[in-house]
Amino acid sequence: MAAELVRSCSTPQTCAHDLESFFWVLLWIVTTQVESNMMEMTRSSIFHDVMNCAQGSMVKALFLKTADGLAEEGFEIPGNPNLRRLLRELQTTLASAYRERINMSSSSVTKENMESGVTDSKSDGKESGDRKSPQFLSEFKELYKKLSLHFSEALAGTDWPSDDKANPQDIAPPADATRGKVCGSKRAWDASLTNTTRPSSNKRFRY
Amino acid sequence: MVLGQLTAYATAVMGAQYRTHMFMVLIVKDYARLIRWDRSGVVVTEPIRFNEQRHLYDFFIRYNTAEPNVRGHDSTVGEPTDAEVKHAKTIVPELIKETSFVTLTVSGRRFITHSPSSQLYVPVGRWTRASFAFDIDDECRVLLKDSWRVLLEDIHAEGDIYSELHKHGVPNIPRCLFYGDIGHDDYHRSRTQDVKEQYFPDQHYWRLTPHRHYRIVLGTIGTPLKNFRNTKEMAKAISAALKGKTTIFSAEPVLIHIIAHEVAHNYAGILHRDISPGNILIFGADESRDCKDPHNSTIDGGMLIDWDLSKPLCSGGQSTARQHARTVRQLREAVYLTPDISFY
């Protein structure tokens, strides 16, 4: 889910947000299933804090903008420079797109959004559509072109490892869970997760 | 406390069976309440003093003579023959370990799948159950999705979205074989919202969403993204899903034309709105080897599924339905946090 939508629930959802989601999917997979030099605490903070979509939270937007943990030279995926580069390029591109959108909305669109929140959604769309349609499409296409270029460049790389199958990584429990009550070992945390939120019957068919 | 217990019981019953609705009788000392659950909510009667009033007896007399579908049985669910089950197991390996089977009807065709198992959530909602199934007529393995779709003007049925995407040649999506509302409108549509409208028309903050029983059959089956065999395959699947998703916007001028409520709508594109690790599947050489469908050639490495939350975009580039977006987001948050489960 796009950082902008997490930050403010009055933001209308557009196709640029759909595009950003692809980055979060990749980051999520790399955090949970790929071996890297990421510390367990970093994984945990990405998993529990950055990916947390509680309304109004700035964490996701901050992560996107400041590139904490990824753009830093320290982040490595051993034997897989392509994947690391892909993640960092996607993030850089999306961060600048995010900044542009925020700047634009703080100068002109904010008022319009607030008004459209109370008017009928269809008439509002038509109205703003006449003025913004070509711009929205060209912005979207530009962003898509950049993202797909990152993907195709990375996939064209020759030094992808061939035997690095999904490898579930240890994720520490959220910080407040350990603070509040002694939570025990990681295994206890996993067990509680399994018992409360993962019905095994459903687990097999996540389609 | 009692409410929690009742909800848990209702969830267990509605989850472990194919049911359209169910009744409960709650008896406390000298009064009783009748309770009716369906996919949009629950109706609870005023207390019935059964020593003085006859409503409770009337209910039992009527329930006793009622047809199964009035009691909440799903009339589109049947039992397969032993021979059919045996045949299904040879084609669909996922069914081998199952012990109890049902047939489900979609567009007049019968499919064999396993009986549902209870899930832990609340009885209301879309209740999507996706399971591997056996197509009796074509003798092939398919994915059957049984759900209660949201009946609102601006939300389109997933099958309509797929057929529109297929028409525009959007790559990297699964092939949609059959779809449609199933069963009779009287029973396979939620009714709680009607009761609310009739008796509490002024309670605007009770927002009940009407649901309609719906099934869709997909002919392309992929591997979940998190089970990737190598990272390149995983990156390729995401890239493929990205490409398919954006084709709808890239080719100009693509107008999405959906007929809903007998009115044709034209849109500038479709937002998927639920791009998550669970909705991107790997579809590479291993997957396409099992199935010789020519549609496979339009899939290059991965595909994007679950278009049932998608929204058409008006020409301004914004989603037409903002008012429902918030609930969707809250649900999606849970999906992301606990990646192995589906909340629908």
Chai-1 contact restraints between the chains, C-beta under 6 A:
chainA,res_idxA,chainB,res_idxB,connection_type,confidence,min_distance_angstrom,max_distance_angstrom,comment,restraint_id
A,C9,B,R326,contact,1.0,0.0,6.0,A-B,restraint_1
A,P12,B,Q318,contact,1.0,0.0,6.0,A-B,restraint_2
A,Q13,B,S319,contact,1.0,0.0,6.0,A-B,restraint_3
A,Q13,B,A325,contact,1.0,0.0,6.0,A-B,restraint_4
A,T14,B,G317,contact,1.0,0.0,6.0,A-B,restraint_5
A,T14,B,Q318,contact,1.0,0.0,6.0,A-B,restraint_6
A,C15,B,F249,contact,1.0,0.0,6.0,A-B,restraint_7
A,C15,B,L271,contact,1.0,0.0,6.0,A-B,restraint_8
A,D18,B,L271,contact,1.0,0.0,6.0,A-B,restraint_9
A,D18,B,H272,contact,1.0,0.0,6.0,A-B,restraint_10
A,D18,B,I275,contact,1.0,0.0,6.0,A-B,restraint_11
A,S21,B,I275,contact,1.0,0.0,6.0,A-B,restraint_12
A,F22,B,I238,contact,1.0,0.0,6.0,A-B,restraint_13
A,F22,B,L242,contact,1.0,0.0,6.0,A-B,restraint_14
A,V25,B,P277,contact,1.0,0.0,6.0,A-B,restraint_15
A,L26,B,I238,contact,1.0,0.0,6.0,A-B,restraint_16
A,W28,B,P277,contact,1.0,0.0,6.0,A-B,restraint_17
A,I29,B,P277,contact,1.0,0.0,6.0,A-B,restraint_18
A,Q33,B,K226,contact,1.0,0.0,6.0,A-B,restraint_19
A,M51,B,Y336,contact,1.0,0.0,6.0,A-B,restraint_20
A,C53,B,E333,contact,1.0,0.0,6.0,A-B,restraint_21
A,N80,B,T231,contact,1.0,0.0,6.0,A-B,restraint_22
A,L83,B,T231,contact,1.0,0.0,6.0,A-B,restraint_23
A,S121,B,T320,contact,1.0,0.0,6.0,A-B,restraint_24
A,S121,B,R322,contact,1.0,0.0,6.0,A-B,restraint_25
A,G125,B,C314,contact,1.0,0.0,6.0,A-B,restraint_26
A,G125,B,G316,contact,1.0,0.0,6.0,A-B,restraint_27
A,G125,B,Q318,contact,1.0,0.0,6.0,A-B,restraint_28
A,S128,B,G316,contact,1.0,0.0,6.0,A-B,restraint_29
A,G129,B,C314,contact,1.0,0.0,6.0,A-B,restraint_30
A,G129,B,S315,contact,1.0,0.0,6.0,A-B,restraint_31
A,G129,B,G316,contact,1.0,0.0,6.0,A-B,restraint_32
A,K132,B,G316,contact,1.0,0.0,6.0,A-B,restraint_33
A,S133,B,S315,contact,1.0,0.0,6.0,A-B,restraint_34
A,F136,B,G317,contact,1.0,0.0,6.0,A-B,restraint_35
A,F140,B,F249,contact,1.0,0.0,6.0,A-B,restraint_36
A,Y144,B,T246,contact,1.0,0.0,6.0,A-B,restraint_37
A,F151,B,S239,contact,1.0,0.0,6.0,A-B,restraint_38
A,L155,B,K236,contact,1.0,0.0,6.0,A-B,restraint_39
A,W160,B,K232,contact,1.0,0.0,6.0,A-B,restraint_40
A,S162,B,N230,contact,1.0,0.0,6.0,A-B,restraint_41
A,D164,B,N230,contact,1.0,0.0,6.0,A-B,restraint_42
A,D164,B,T231,contact,1.0,0.0,6.0,A-B,restraint_43
A,K165,B,R229,contact,1.0,0.0,6.0,A-B,restraint_44
A,A166,B,K226,contact,1.0,0.0,6.0,A-B,restraint_45
A,A166,B,N227,contact,1.0,0.0,6.0,A-B,restraint_46
A,A166,B,F228,contact,1.0,0.0,6.0,A-B,restraint_47
A,T197,B,T338,contact,1.0,0.0,6.0,A-B,restraint_48
A,R198,B,D340,contact,1.0,0.0,6.0,A-B,restraint_49
A,R198,B,I341,contact,1.0,0.0,6.0,A-B,restraint_50
A,P199,B,Q119,contact,1.0,0.0,6.0,A-B,restraint_51
A,P199,B,L120,contact,1.0,0.0,6.0,A-B,restraint_52
A,S201,B,S117,contact,1.0,0.0,6.0,A-B,restraint_53
A,N202,B,Q119,contact,1.0,0.0,6.0,A-B,restraint_54
A,N202,B,I341,contact,1.0,0.0,6.0,A-B,restraint_55
A,K203,B,D340,contact,1.0,0.0,6.0,A-B,restraint_56
A,F205,B,A130,contact,1.0,0.0,6.0,A-B,restraint_57
A,F205,B,S131,contact,1.0,0.0,6.0,A-B,restraint_58
A,R206,B,P224,contact,1.0,0.0,6.0,A-B,restraint_59
A,R206,B,G278,contact,1.0,0.0,6.0,A-B,restraint_60
A,R206,B,S342,contact,1.0,0.0,6.0,A-B,restraint_61
A,Y207,B,A130,contact,1.0,0.0,6.0,A-B,restraint_62
